[in-house]
């Protein structure tokens, strides 16, 4: 598992803060969208994931309890894989 470094965290936070509000750009997405967000993300609070899903028409939101701003650990993988498979199958049918 990769270690979290202060420099890496700082770079990601600066990128997030410097990008600005992207709600109008997200509202123009016209493809099926699945937003997966951790409830324990220290960089982007869970409200950010909720706002992202809300800004994209028809987006589905999956919240992963305890996941931070990295790859999930343990029992989250089956839920994530299942959500991606279902999302892909739904997208193929549209």
Secondary structure as GFF3:
##gff-version 3
##sequence-region A 1 94
A	DSSP	alpha_helix	6	19	.	.	.	ID=ss1
A	DSSP	alpha_helix	23	26	.	.	.	ID=ss2
A	DSSP	beta_strand	34	38	.	.	.	ID=ss3
A	DSSP	alpha_helix	46	55	.	.	.	ID=ss4
A	DSSP	beta_strand	60	64	.	.	.	ID=ss5
A	DSSP	alpha_helix	76	93	.	.	.	ID=ss6
###
